[in-house]
Amino acid sequence: MHQIPGHHHISMITKNAQLNNQFYREVLGLRRVKKTVNQDDPSMYHLFYGDLTGSAGTELSFFEMPIVGSTVRGTNAITGIGLLVPSLQSLDYWKERFVALNVKHEDITTYAGREALPFEDPEGLRLILINNQGADIPEYWEAWEDSVVPKEYRILGMGTVEMTVRSIDTMAKTLKDMFGYTEVSRSEEEAIYQSVSGEVLGEILVKQKDGPRERPGRGSIHHLAIRVKNDEELTFWDEAIKARGLSSSGIVDRYYFKSLYFRESNGILFEIATDGPGFTADSSVESLGIELDLPPFLEDRREEIEAGLTPLD
């Protein structure tokens, strides 16, 4: 059986790409590594932020939907994103930074057994800075040296992702029984699963909560993508999902990676995505995220697509 090595990316909804662009670059200090469009609806931006090259496990992505309403929070949804920072001193730095920049945040607390600082972006997306306690990070994560944040405090990549569902047992059938995640803790109200035992890079915190399903809007999380190494592993998981009676989208070529989509029984949308070829498929490292990049099948519509997008910079 193939092992899931961690998170690939996570995708959210924004109402305002300009505000989103300003916050994630100028406040959080991430690099915009790809400015493109939703391949299924090219009228909307699809923005990716991450490390130097948008390495798997560092990518935050946003679909711009200008007419979207507010999120009505509830259950059966992805409800929080953990971002790793190097140390407790990093959390102190970020708390001071959030005060200075008027970013909504809480006090430093404990989250999934680690020191953490919860905060929200301007549209109410819930994020948590997590102390990585100086632990090793993947060697392919590459720091972006032009970040506005000092090196010793920068966001490293994704950590714990939080999901709130009506049934932990149902989620466990997907994470533990199908994908082989390790259940590292469990209570009546929550459980923690890791794709690689002992590693926060693929950790999922599942909270159990009854009530109405969350209604998505600006600041809501659309899906979590988990990593596979190559096409062969992606095909393996496509077959495994179908064998369990779940519906798969089948393999889709997104040009920067190949992937598939499925919903587990609580309704949480997962994507499974390959590591490559990556965002340098059509850009040099130096020019990542500057111009509007389109996959080849949309290139002949460039003039039409650009005319419908609001400039970001």
TIGUVEX-416361 format. One record per atom (N, C-alpha, C, O): residue in three letters; x, y, z. Coordinates in steps of 0.1 Angstrom, whole numbers, plus 5000, padded with zeros to 4 digits. Each point is the difference from the previous one (the first is absolute). Layout:
% TIGUVEX-416361
AlaXYZ...
% end
This chain:
% TIGUVEX-416361
Met500849885000Met499250125000Met500950135000Met501050005007His498650094985His500750134999His499750095012His498950005005Gln502150075000Gln499850095011Gln499850144995Gln500750054991Ile498350025015Ile499850144997Ile501150085008Ile500050005012Pro500950084981Pro501150065007Pro499750145007Pro500850065006Gly497949984992Gly499750135006Gly499050084992Gly499449954991His500450175013His499150094993His500650054987His501350014999His497950024991His500550054988His499750154999His500950094999His497849955001His499650145001His498650005007His499449905002Ile500150225000Ile498750025005Ile499450124993Ile500650104998Ser498149884998Ser499350114992Ser498850065007Ser499249935006Met500850204993Met499050085007Met499250094990Met500450014988Ile498650065017Ile499250104992Ile500350145005Ile499950025012Thr500450074979Thr500150145003Thr499050084992Thr499849974988Lys499750145017Lys499150094993Lys500850104993Lys499650064990Asn501649975015Asn500850124995Asn501449964998Asn500849995010Ala499749984978Ala501349954997Ala501050115004Ala501249965004Gln498550174994Gln501050105003Gln500350005015Gln501150015004Leu497849995005Leu500249995014Leu500849885004Leu500850005009Asn498849894985Asn500649875003Asn501550004996Asn500949965008Asn499450104981Asn501450014995Asn500850095010Asn501249965003Gln498350155002Gln500750095009Gln500249925013Gln501150015005Phe498049925000Phe500149945014Phe501049894999Phe500950005009Tyr499149914982Tyr500849885000Tyr501550044996Tyr500949935004Arg499250174988Arg501450044997Arg500650105010Arg501149985005Glu498150134998Glu500650115008Glu499849985015Glu500850065008Val498349864996Val499849985014Val500749865004Val500850005010Leu498849904983Leu500649875004Leu501349974994Leu500749915004Gly499750174986Gly501349984994Gly500249884991Gly501249964998Leu497849994997Leu500149894990Leu500350044986Leu499750124997Arg500849804995Arg500250034986Arg498849964992Arg499549895001Arg500050204990Arg499049964991Arg500849934989Arg500750054992Val499049825007Val500849914991Val499349974987Val500649954990Lys498150085009Lys499349974988Lys498750095000Lys499250005009Lys500750084980Lys498850084997Lys499449944988Lys500550024989Thr498449915013Thr499449934989Thr498550015002Thr499550085007Val499749834986Val498550015001Val499549865003Val500749904998Asn498150095007Asn499349885003Asn499849934986Asn499450054991Gln501249835007Gln500049944987Gln498649954996Gln499749994989Asp499450005021Asp498649964997Asp499150124998Asp498949994995Asp501650135009Asp499350124998Asp501050124999Asp500350065010Pro500349964978Pro501150094998Pro499650155003Pro500950084999Ser497949955004Ser499650145004Ser500550045013Ser500050115004Met500549795005Met500450035013Met501549975002Met500549914995Tyr500250185013Tyr501349985003Tyr500249875008Tyr499149965008His502049974991His500549905009His501450045004His500949994992Leu499350055020Leu501350055005Leu500649905010Leu499349945008Phe502050044991Phe500749915008Phe501150075007Phe500750084994Tyr499549905020Tyr501050065008Tyr500849885006Tyr499449905003Gly501950125000Gly500849905006Gly501450045002Gly500350125003Asp500649784996Asp501550035002Asp500550054986Asp499350044992Leu502049945006Leu500750054988Leu499449954987Leu499850084991Thr499849805009Thr499549944988Thr498549945001Thr499549944991Gly499950095021Gly498749945002Gly500149855002Gly499249934994Ser501850025014Ser500249865002Ser498749945006Ser499350065008Ala500549814989Ala498949935006Ala500150005015Ala501149985006Gly497850055001Gly500050025014Gly500150145005Gly499950035012Thr500450064979Thr500150155003Thr498950084994Thr499950125002Glu499349824989Glu499150084991Glu498750035007Glu499249915004Leu500450224996Leu498750055003Leu499450054987Leu500650094994Ser498349865002Ser499450054988Ser498650065002Ser499349955008Phe500450144983Phe498750075002Phe499350024986Phe500650044990Phe498149935010Phe499150034989Phe499350135003Phe499450025010Glu500750084980Glu499250125003Glu498649994994Glu499849974988Met499250065021Met498650004996Met499450135005Met499650015011Pro500450094980Pro499650135005Pro498650015005Pro499750095008Ile499449824988Ile498650025005Ile499749905011Ile498849995004Val502249955002Val499749905011Val499650085012Val500450115003Gly498849825005Gly499550065013Gly500949965012Gly501149954998Ser498450075014Ser500749965012Ser499949855003Ser499149944996Thr502050015010Thr499949865005Thr499149995012Thr500050095009Val499149814991Val499249975012Val500749885006Val499849894995Arg500850125016Arg500849905005Arg499249885006Arg498950035005Gly501649854993Gly499349885005Gly500949885000Gly501250015001Thr498149884997Thr500849875001Thr500249954985Thr499550064991Asn501249825008Asn500349944988Asn500750094990Asn499650034989Ala501550035016Ala500850104993Ala501450005005Ala500349955011Ile500650104980Ile501450025005Ile500050145006Ile499650104994Thr500849905019Thr499850125008Thr501250075005Thr499950105008Gly501349864989Gly501250075004Gly501349954993Gly500049884996Ile500950215003Ile501349974993Ile501150035009Ile500250125004Gly500749784999Gly501150035008Gly501250034991Gly500349934990Leu500550175014Leu501250044993Leu501250005009Leu499950065011Leu501149874986Leu501249985008Leu500950125001Leu500350064989Val500149985022Val501150105002Val501149945009Val499749905007Pro501550154992Pro501149935006Pro500049985015Pro500649905005Ser498850195003Ser500350005014Ser498950085008Ser499250064994Leu500949935020Leu499150085008Leu500350154998Leu499150085000Gln502249964998Gln500350144997Gln499350054988Gln499650114999Ser500249804991Ser499350034988Ser498650045003Ser499450104995Leu499949835014Leu498650035004Leu500050135006Leu499050084998Asp502049965011Asp500050135006Asp500150114989Asp499350105001Tyr501649874990Tyr500250104989Tyr498650024992Tyr499650124998Trp499849774999Trp498750014992Trp498950075008Trp499250074995Lys500849915018Lys498950065008Lys500250155000Lys499150084999Glu502249975003Glu500350144999Glu499750064986Glu499450114998Arg500949814992Arg499750044986Arg498550014997Arg499650104994Phe499649815011Phe498650004999Phe499450125007Phe499150074995Val501449965017Val499550125007Val500350134991Val499150084999Ala502149934996Ala500450124993Ala499250014987Ala499850114996Leu499949784998Leu499350004987Leu498549985001Leu499349994990Asn500250015022Asn498649995003Asn499449874994Asn498950004994Val501849895008Val499549874995Val499349935012Val500549995011Lys498349964987Lys499249945010Lys500849875005Lys500349914992His499950085021His500849885005His499649985015His499450085006Glu501049804999Glu499849975014Glu501350005007Glu501050034994Asp499049935018Asp501349985008Asp500749874996Asp499349914994Ile501950085009Ile500849884998Ile499449895009Ile499850025012Thr499949874982Thr499349895007Thr500649874996Thr501149994994Thr498349905010Thr500449864995Thr499049954991Thr498850005002Tyr501749954987Tyr499149944989Tyr500649874995Tyr501250004996Ala498149905005Ala500449864996Ala501349975006Ala500949934994Gly499350115019Gly501249975008Gly501250084998Gly501049975005Arg498850144987Arg501150094998Arg499750155002Arg498850035000Glu502250055003Glu499750145002Glu499650064987Glu500549974989Ala498550125012Ala499450054988Ala499350145001Ala499750045012Leu500150024977Leu499450145000Leu498950004990Leu500350014988Pro498549985016Pro498850014990Pro499850144995Pro500250105008Phe499549914979Phe499750134995Phe499149994988Phe499749884995Glu499850234999Glu499149994988Glu500550104990Glu500650105003Asp499249864984Asp500350104990Asp498850104998Asp499149985008Pro501050124983Pro499050105000Pro498649954997Pro499050075002Glu500949814992Glu498749944997Glu499549905010Glu499049934997Gly501750055014Gly499549915010Gly500549864999Gly499649925008Leu501350064983Leu500649864999Leu500849985013Leu500950085004Arg498949805002Arg500749975012Arg501349934998Arg500049894994Leu501150175011Leu501349944999Leu500649995014Leu499650075009Ile501549854992Ile500749985013Ile501449994997Ile500549914993Leu500350185012Leu501549995000Leu500449905011Leu499650015011Ile501249894985Ile500449895009Ile501549995002Ile500750014990Asn499749985022Asn501549995003Asn500549874995Asn499649895006Asn501350114984Asn500649884995Asn501149955009Asn500649894998Gln499850195013Gln500949965010Gln501449964994Gln500749915005Gly499750164984Gly501349984994Gly500149864993Gly501149974996Ala497849965002Ala500149874994Ala500450014985Ala499850114994Asp500749795001Asp500449994986Asp498750034991Asp498949965003Ile501450104986Ile498950024989Ile500649934988Ile501249984999Pro497949994991Pro500549934988Pro501150084993Pro499950134999Glu501149804996Glu501150074994Glu499650084987Glu500750094996Tyr498249874998Tyr499650064988Tyr499250135002Tyr499750084991Trp499949955022Trp499450135003Trp501150105000Trp501049995007Glu498850114985Glu501150104997Glu499550145004Glu499050054995Ala501750025015Ala499550135004Ala500150104989Ala500950004992Trp498150095008Trp500050124991Trp500750115007Trp499550065009Glu501749984986Glu500950095007Glu499550154999Glu500450085007Asp498649944984Asp499550144999Asp498850035008Asp499350104999Ser500349805010Ser498950025009Ser500250135009Ser501150035003Val497850035000Val500050125009Val500249965014Val500250085009Val499749794994Val500249955014Val501449955002Val500549934991Pro500150105020Pro501449955003Pro500149854999Pro499049935004Lys502150024992Lys500249864998Lys499749915012Lys499349904998Glu501050155014Glu499949925011Glu498549985005Glu499749935009Tyr499450154985Tyr498649995004Tyr499149964989Tyr498849985002Arg501749994986Arg499149984988Arg499249875001Arg500349915007Ile498550104986Ile499249884999Ile500749904991Ile500650034990Leu499549855015Leu500849894994Leu499149924989Leu500549984989Gly498349995015Gly499149924992Gly498849965008Gly499850055011Met499449854984Met498849965006Met500349905011Met500849924999Gly498350105012Gly500149905011Gly498649945001Gly499449954990Thr500150045022Thr498749945003Thr498850074993Thr499950125000Val499349804993Val498850044994Val498849955008Val499949885004Glu499250214999Glu498949975009Glu498749974992Glu499750084991Met499649815012Met498749974994Met499049985011Met500349945010Thr498550114988Thr498949985009Thr498949924993Thr499550044990Val500249855016Val499149914994Val498949945010Val500250015012Arg498849944983Arg499049945008Arg500549865006Arg499549965010Ser501349984982Ser500549865005Ser501549984998Ser500550004988Ile500249995023Ile501449974999Ile500249864995Ile500949984992Asp498249935012Asp500249864995Asp499949994985Asp500849934994Thr498350155000Thr499950004985Thr501350054994Thr500549954990Met500050165016Met501350064994Met501149905002Met500949994992Ala499249945019Ala501049905003Ala500149894989Ala501049954997Lys497850024998Lys500049904989Lys500850044988Lys500649924993Thr499350225004Thr500850054989Thr501550025004Thr500849954993Leu499450115018Leu501450045003Leu500849875005Leu501149984995Lys498449955014Lys500749895006Lys499949874992Lys501049944997Asp497750025000Asp499849874993Asp500450004985Asp500649914996Met499250204997Met500350014986Met501450054997Met500849934993Phe499550195013Phe501350064997Phe501149965009Phe501250034997Gly498549905014Gly501149965009Gly500550105009Gly501249985005Tyr498150134998Tyr500450095010Tyr500049945014Tyr499349905003Thr501750145005Thr500049965014Thr499150085009Thr500150125000Glu499149825008Glu499250075010Glu500950015013Glu500249915007Val500250224995Val501050025011Val499350045013Val500649995011Ser498150054988Ser499250035012Ser498649994997Ser499650034988Arg499549955022Arg498649994997Arg499250025013Arg500449945010Ser498650144989Ser499150025011Ser498650004994Ser499849984988Glu499250055020Glu498650004995Glu499850124991Glu499250004991Glu501650115011Glu499850124993Glu500950034989Glu499750074990Glu501549865010Glu501050034989Glu501049894999Glu500249925009Ala500550084979Ala501049904998Ala501150064991Ala499750094992Ile501549865009Ile501150054992Ile500649894992Ile500249895005Tyr499950144982Tyr500649904990Tyr501250054993Tyr500050124997Gln501049805001Gln501250044993Gln500349914988Gln499949875002Ser500450184987Ser500349924988Ser501349935002Ser500249894995Val500850185011Val501249945004Val500250015015Val500050125005Ser500149775002Ser499950015015Ser501150095005Ser501249994997Gly498450105012Gly501050095006Gly500250134993Gly500750095005Glu498749924983Glu500250124991Glu498750095000Glu498949954997Val501350185006Val498950095000Val499650044985Val499050064998Leu501949914993Leu499950054986Leu498749944993Leu499550054990Gly500049835015Gly498949944994Gly498949985011Gly499249904998Glu500850185012Glu499149985011Glu498650064998Glu499950114994Ile499149815010Ile498650054999Ile499349985014Ile500049895006Leu499550224999Leu499250005013Leu498650004996Leu499450094993Val499949805012Val498649984997Val499250035012Val500149935010Lys499050174989Lys499150035012Lys498649954996Lys499550014989Gln499849945021Gln498649954998Gln499050105005Gln500150045012Lys499050004979Lys499050105004Lys498749974992Lys500050004988Asp498949995019Asp498750004994Asp499550134995Asp500650105004Gly498449914988Gly499450124996Gly500050014985Gly500349914993Pro499350215002Pro499850024985Pro501450004994Pro501050045005Arg499049924982Arg501250014992Arg500450144997Arg499250094998Glu502149945003Glu500550134997Glu499650044986Glu500049924990Arg499650215008Arg499750054987Arg501250094996Arg500350105006Pro500449854983Pro501250074996Pro499850144995Pro498950044994Gly502150055008Gly500050134995Gly501450055000Gly500949935000Arg499350215000Arg501350055001Arg500749965013Arg499450005011Gly501849964988Gly500849955012Gly499749865003Gly500449955011Ser498949974981Ser499849865003Ser501049924992Ser500650054991Ile499649835013Ile501049904995Ile499349914990Ile499049935004His501450064984His499349924990His500449865000His499249915000His502250065001His500449865001His501550005004His500750105000Leu499649785005Leu501449975004Leu500649904989Leu499349904997Ala501950134998Ala500649914991Ala501249935007Ala500850075007Ile499249804992Ile501149925006Ile500949954989Ile499649994989Arg501749985015Arg501049984991Arg500149854995Arg499849915008Val500650074980Val500549884995Val501250034991Val500150114995Lys500849805004Lys501350034993Lys499950014985Lys500650084993Asn498549835001Asn500049994985Asn498749954995Asn499049975008Asp500950014979Asp498849964993Asp499649855004Asp498849975002Glu502249955001Glu499749865003Glu499350005014Glu499049925001Glu501450165008Glu499450005013Glu498650064999Glu499149955007Leu500750154985Leu498750064998Leu499049904995Leu498950005004Thr501549924986Thr499249904994Thr499649895011Thr498949965001Phe502150015008Phe499749905011Phe498950055008Phe499149935004Trp500950205000Trp499050065009Trp498750024993Trp499049995007Asp501050044980Asp498750014993Asp499349865001Asp498850005002Glu501949894996Glu499449875000Glu499649975015Glu498949935001Ala501950115009Ala499649975014Ala498850075004Ala499149955007Ile500750174989Ile498850085003Ile498849944994Ile499049985007Lys501149984980Lys498849944994Lys499749875006Lys498849965001Ala502249965003Ala499849875006Ala499250015013Ala499349915004Arg500850215003Arg499350025013Arg498650064997Arg499350035010Gly500349984978Gly498650054997Gly499950155000Gly498950054999Leu502250025001Leu500050155000Leu500150044985Leu500649934992Ser498950185005Ser500050064986Ser501350084998Ser500350095008Ser500549884982Ser501250074997Ser499750084987Ser499349964991Ser501450165008Ser499950084988Ser500849934988Ser499850044989Gly501049865015Gly501049954990Gly501150104999Gly500050115006Ile501149854988Ile501250085000Ile499950124990Ile499649984989Val500750135016Val500050134993Val501450064998Val500750005010Asp499650044978Asp501350064998Asp499950155002Asp499450074992Arg501149985019Arg500050155003Arg501350074995Arg500250115004Tyr500549834988Tyr501350054994Tyr501150015010Tyr501149964997Tyr498750115015Tyr501050015010Tyr500149875009Tyr501049985006Phe498049944993Phe499949875007Phe498849934995Phe499150064993Lys500849815009Lys498849924997Lys499349975013Lys500749995011Ser498050004989Ser499349985012Ser498749934998Ser499649984988Leu499749985023Leu498749954999Leu499350065013Leu500650045009Tyr498049964990Tyr499250055011Tyr499049895005Tyr499549934992Phe500250075021Phe499049925005Phe499550065013Phe500750075007Arg498049894997Arg499550045013Arg499949885009Arg499449894995Glu501050125017Glu499849895009Glu498650025006Glu499350094996Ser500349815012Ser498549995003Ser499450125008Ser498850015000Asn502150075007Asn499550125007Asn499850114990Asn499350105003Gly501249894985Gly499950104989Gly501250084999Gly500050104992Ile501149885015Ile501250074999Ile500749974986Ile500149884996Leu500250224997Leu500649994986Leu501649985002Leu500650095006Phe499949814989Phe501549974999Phe500450014986Phe499349964991Glu501950095007Glu500749984987Glu501349925003Glu500550015011Ile499949914980Ile501349935001Ile500850054988Ile499549994988Ala501750065014Ala500750074990Ala501549955000Ala500649975010Thr499950024977Thr501449964999Thr501050125003Thr499650114999Asp501649855004Asp501050105004Asp500450094988Asp500250125001Gly499849824987Gly500550074988Gly498950014989Gly499049945001Pro501450144989Pro501350064997Pro500350135008Pro501150045000Gly497950025006Gly500250125008Gly499850134992Gly499850004988Phe500350115020Phe499750134994Phe501150054990Phe499850104993Thr501349845007Thr501150044991Thr499849944986Thr500850014991Ala498149925007Ala499749944987Ala499950114989Ala500349974988Asp499350155016Asp499950114990Asp500650135004Asp499750104994Ser501149895017Ser500650125005Ser501449975006Ser500249895004Ser500750214995Ser501249985007Ser499850035015Ser498950055004Val502049905004Val499850025015Val499950155003Val499250055008Glu501650034985Glu500150155002Glu498650074997Glu499750105006Ser499649844984Ser498850074994Ser498749945006Ser499050044995Leu501149875014Leu498849945005Leu499050105006Leu500450095007Gly498449904989Gly498950085006Gly499950144995Gly499150075005Ile501749974985Ile500050144996Ile498950024989Ile499150095001Glu501049844988Glu499050014989Glu498949905002Glu500149905007Leu498850124985Leu498949905000Leu500549884992Leu500350014988Asp499749875018Asp500449884993Asp498749924997Asp499249995009Leu500849964979Leu498849924996Leu500549864996Leu501049994993Pro498349905010Pro500349874994Pro499850014985Pro499350084995Pro501449834998Pro500050014985Pro498650004994Pro499850074990Phe499349865016Phe498649994994Phe499250125001Phe499050024994Leu501550085014Leu499350135002Leu500850114993Leu499550115000Glu501649864995Glu500950114995Glu499350084988Glu500250124999Asp499049814993Asp499450074989Asp498950095004Asp499450084992Arg500249925021Arg499050085005Arg500650115009Arg499250075008Arg502149954992Arg500750095009Arg499350154999Arg499850055011Glu500050004978Glu499550144999Glu498750015007Glu499750105007Glu499449804990Glu498750005006Glu500149995016Glu499350075007Ile501549844997Ile500249975015Ile500550135007Ile499550045010Glu501650014984Glu500650125007Glu499150125000Glu500050075010Ala499149944980Ala499150125000Ala499049995011Ala499450105005Gly500349785000Gly499049985010Gly500550005015Gly499349985009Leu502150034992Leu500650005013Leu500450145005Leu500450084992Thr499449945021Thr500550135006Thr501549995003Thr500449915006Pro500450194989Pro501450005003Pro500249995015Pro499350065008Leu501849864996Leu500349985015Leu501050105005Leu499950045011Asp501150004981Asp501150075004Asp500050154996Asp500950085003
% end
